[in-house]
């Protein structure tokens, strides 16, 4: 077998030489497969590192000599800004700067002992690993680690020194709560993972990391609770992440769009949050969290439509207060989605449904307005969107003033000029305020876009158009899936035991099981689940008093 194989390789080599085809060397083959080995000569390795990074001045190379008879040259390589300078100085540089007396004490005489000494004794870092190929070495340096290269060795030692400048843990900016934790995720993957582990101190909280992006090599982590999360769900998340082939991942939005079930939909099918307590709560329900290095927003899969109306504060208040607030959010959804369209349909086609005094008042306001209600609504909604976007993109000190003052001035000026009616300004303003009451910003964008579509149907067919458009939206929602889970669950399909935390939020003692379609493992999350009652001793004491 081996002779035949060698003969066929030799014939292929000879045929390529006859045809004038360039022969692929062993080094080129190793480079193509990403397994190019290191050189034995230290100077050659250091020159190659400089060439690979384009002689960048932030790549720091510090050379030493260690051992005796003869002294062995070694070098430490790291990138300024990605590596923690204090860790490099205290745990790498000082460890390698040993004198000859210490070298003899540790029996560092020959080159064979140097490598093992540096790996086992010299580096006082928590994580040390061996690097055997060139791509792994470059990736380790670019990840903020410090790599130790030793002359006459084709292996290197990588020490975990990643750190550098990063944003500290601050209060959430997009999901603000009155009662609840005030910490939020940052752009550091290690910090984000630690924030969740502080809340779930369980050995079953498993973490898997991988690198996605052929150029950026972005670290992506998948977190779930073993025994609670569905194994099929975890495997599906792994498969979708492994199928991603792209040059770079700069934010979790890249991952969200590449792994979602359906692309052509206005509704988000993955939930994102910057709050560690929200991630912890979803992990306890059996969901999977996806962390992406460089962004404070964590993805949660699977998700449902009703999850976007829930906030972490809902579970920190009493259940009756939460029920009232949630009903308010769903009312805001109806107003934000249907407010202008109902006004346009009633004024244009169904005047008989408006009370006579109100109809007379509306007719007086519309006297002299040159545009029909449909055009009025489109103009005002577009103006509101312009002001909203301008307020977001402008500097924070100016943005709020521009959006508020601009809306007041433009609205008043438009009414006085007779371009729009005062009633239309009121309707659009109430709609804009209701849209802000929706808990999720990503779902709020979807509602804003759908509002224009429903206004078009209302201006064309009246209330019949509103009914048709709503039926189409509901049919689309019922057809959506998030990692195989129906988007409208547990309403369709209707699951009675899961209604305790959908539109309403029942008391905590009723949360006996986890959502059935999310987790099929270890469904029970509370034993007993009895309503708290006073003890007999307290009752007797009250009767005695």
Beta strands, then each sheet from edge to edge (+ up, - down):
strand 1: 59-66
strand 2: 72-79
strand 3: 128-131
strand 4: 146-150
strand 5: 156-159
strand 6: 205-212
strand 7: 218-225
strand 8: 271-273
strand 9: 288-292
strand 10: 298-301
strand 11: 481-482
strand 12: 485-486
sheet 1: 1+ 2- 4+ 5- 3+
sheet 2: 6+ 7- 9+ 10- 8+
sheet 3: 11+ 12-
end
